[in-house]
Structure formats: C-alpha cells, structure tokens
Amino acid sequence: IVSYRDNLVVFMPSSIQALYGKSPQDFQRIVLNTDYGCIADRGAKVVKNHIIFPSFEGIALLKSVGTSETRSNVDLIDNNVSNLVEPFTNSVAYVKDNQYCIVFPDIQRQLRYYYEWQVWTLDESPSLDFVDVFVEDNHLYALGKDGRLLEESNDYLDEGETYPSIITTKEYAFGEPYAVKKQKELHVMASTSTESNALVETFIDEEMIVGNSHIVDLTGLDDEKYKLSNNGKGYLIKASITQEENTDFQLDGLA
C-alpha cells in the first residue's frame, strides 16, 4: 500500500487498485490496472508525480491515478537493463538523490534509476543484501539479511572494502555500421578531488587490442583532459574506465 497525494494505491501481484475518499462514508475503490502489479511489498515508491514498482514483467512506472481502468497508465522503464532485473519478491526499494534504487538481496545487486535523466546504474557488492531500507534526512539506513544494521558512509568503502567504479560505453558505429573504422586516439575528461589512478581500455569488435590499455594518473583537478594513443581497425568501438581507489571519480566526457 502506497500513500499517494490524498489516496491509497494498493498493489496486488497482478493488479493495481486505489482507495479514494477522506472518510469511511465516502471511500471508493477503483481498479487502475489489471495487467501489472507489484511483486515486492517494499518495492513500490513515489517518484515525483508517479509510482515506480517491480512487476513480473519488469520495473514499471504508474503514470496516473485516475478513476477508470486503463492499460496505458503503466510503462515499463527497464528496457535497457531488463536482463539484470530479477522477479524476486523480497526486493526492497528506496528513493534518494533523485534516484529510484532497488536492491535484490538474494544476488547482492542494486539497480539505480536516475529518473531525471532516465539512466540506469548497476551496483554489485556483498554488502547489498538489504531486506529493509529507511531514508531519513537524506541519510540511508539498511538492515542486512543476517540482522546487521548498516548506514550510509562518506567514503567509497563497503564495510571496509573498497569497491571499484567501472564505466563502460555502448558500442559505437559512428553512423557507419558497415564501414571499417581506424582508431587513433581516445580523449578522456575526468574530475577527481585527489590524485589517483584509472585503467582505461578500448575494445574493437569486442576484442582488446594490444596497446589500447592505459593506466592514467588522475591529477585531482576538475575537467582535466587526457589524450591516449590507440590503434586498431574494426566496425564497433567501446571504452571501459575502471577506478579502484577510495576516492571520488567523475567521468565528464569521452571522445
């Protein structure tokens, strides 16, 4: 059950209903959708003017809470990450920093949806076994499967272990999918608050080319530009950047 404005939205595993009214004398039950439902009792969360929830079909968004049943009031929003979404009934969700976050404790995985940009991010860690989550004053508290209590930290450690930041682009054909491209340089713009290192790799047609793996010394400056020499020919090109130190890292641009 989710409180939404002056209504209660009730999610069943295969349907969505709503309870309207301000007193028992004028309560009215409306069926909103019979094609989708929420499969996790801690998975539905209000996000701006919508409600996001996990369903058997994937992660969905309830667009409107009207007074009539309509199939068009629900959209699936996980098309780009549908292979990572599992229909677990014990998944838990929370909203923080303009993100809808859903944790799958059985596989220690979290998906974060930046709803302003409609972009997904994947987190994997042994610490991501939350069975309940609470956010107060924008600070996160969680309960692990073994009963341990966790809270958000101000560093880049998961219970003392450093977790890497890995950013991988999609494969680019640069508008010419059937033409062979020759790679010469990779330009990276990144920001960090302290000096650190990052591994930058380029793949051509899913293969690593000798000489296209670089350890980059990050200077700790904002919007610093790094020019890397690469080689190789192919149809599709993608890049991967890995930073494994206990410090912030922001990728600002790639070319």
Disulfide bonds with the S-S distance in Angstrom:
none
